Amino acid sequence: MTVTLEEVKTYLRIDYEDEDVLLQTLIQAATELCADVVRIPAAELMEQVNPNLHTAVLYTVAYLYEHREEADHRTLTLTLRSLLFGVRREGF
């Protein structure tokens, strides 16, 4: 499961290229954060085919993009735990 820049831009309804570098960085950060919540290595997360994981990464990118100045990472993490409860492992 790889979330592409084009998918993110469609999800966020962005049709310009000015923030592509920022969005790529947010995709990487969102992937790492979702992998941490699910308790698997990011490389393994990329191999997963799961619509919940895909949606969680898109949601995380959107949250980080829209709340750049005042992101509440605790709330984001709790939301991700709820979204990913079914695929979350008990430990690393």
N, C-alpha and C positions, 0 to 999 in steps of 0.2 A: 504494500500500500504506500504509494508515494503521492503526496499532495503536490500538484504542480502550481506554478505561478499563475497560469491561465485560469485554473480552477479557483484559486484564491481571488483573483481579480474579478471573476464572474460572481463569486459569492459576495464580495464587498461592493460590487457594481462600480468598479474602477475601470475606466477605459483609456487612461493615459499611462505613460511610462515613467513619469517623474519619480515614483516611489518604488520602482521594481527592486532596487537593492534593499531597501527597508523591508519590503514584503518577503524577499528571500531570507533575510535574517530572521524575521518573525516565523517563517515556516520552519526553519531549523530549531528555533527556540521552542516552538509549539510541539514539534515532534519529540524533542528531548523531554519536555515537561510531561507529555502524555505517556511516554515510555517510563518515566519515573513513577507516575501514578499507577500504571499497570504493573510496574515492577519487572520490566524486561529491558534488556539493552535496546538502544535506539535502532541498531542494525536489525535486530529481530523484529521490532515493531514495523520496520519498512517491508518485511517479508509477509506480514499478516494481511489477510484479505478479510476485513471486517468492517461493515458499514458504520458501526458505532465508533470505531477508532478513527475512521476517515472523517466523520462528522465532528468528533471531538477535536481533531487537529484543526479543521476549518473554524470551529467555534473559538478555539484558543487564539488562532491568528487574528480573528475578528476582534476578540476581546482586547488583545494586546494592542492592536492597531487603533481601536476606538478609544482606549483608555490610556494612551501613551503617557499622559501627565499624572494620572491619579489611579493607576491600576492597583486593585486590591488582590494581591496574589493569594492570600488566604482564602478569600471567597472563590476565586477562580479554581484553586486546587480542590476545594470542597465540591464545587459543581462538577469538576472532572471526575472526582471519585464517584459521584452519583451516576454520571453518564456511563462510566466505565466499570461499574460494580461487577457486571457479569463476566468481564474478561480479566479482572484484576487478580493477580496471583497473591498468595498468602505471604510470600517472602521472595527475596531475590535468589 
